[in-house]
Amino acid sequence: MNAATGLCEGCWRTLEEIAAWSRLSDDEKRAVLARVAARRSER
């Protein structure tokens, strides 16, 4: 985890997203992955 951004340096998800992943629906997972893609393109 990057202390400055709060994101995993490998998958670019937050701790909350990582913790919830197994409980998310497929649509919710796609939404997380869309946010990850946006985060990567911003940096």
For each residue, the residues with C-beta under 8 A, 3 or more apart:
1: 6 7 8 9 15
2: 5 6 7 8 9
3: 6
4:
5: 2
6: 1 2 3 14 15
7: 1 2 12 13 14 39
8: 1 2 11 12 13 14 15 18
9: 1 2 12
10:
11: 8 18 36
12: 7 8 9 36 39 40
13: 7 8 17 18 21 32 36
14: 6 7 8 17 18
15: 1 6 8 18 19
16: 19 20
17: 13 14 20 21 32 35
18: 8 11 13 14 15 21
19: 15 16
20: 16 17 23 24
21: 13 17 18 24 29 32
22:
23: 20
24: 20 21 28 29 32
25: 28 29
26: 29 30
27: 30 31
28: 24 25 31 32
29: 21 24 25 26 32 33
30: 26 27 33 34
31: 27 28 34 35
32: 13 17 21 24 28 29 35 36
33: 29 30 36 37
34: 30 31 37 38
35: 17 31 32 38 39
36: 11 12 13 32 33 39 40
37: 33 34 40 41
38: 34 35 41 42
39: 7 12 35 36 42 43
40: 12 36 37 43
41: 37 38
42: 38 39
43: 39 40
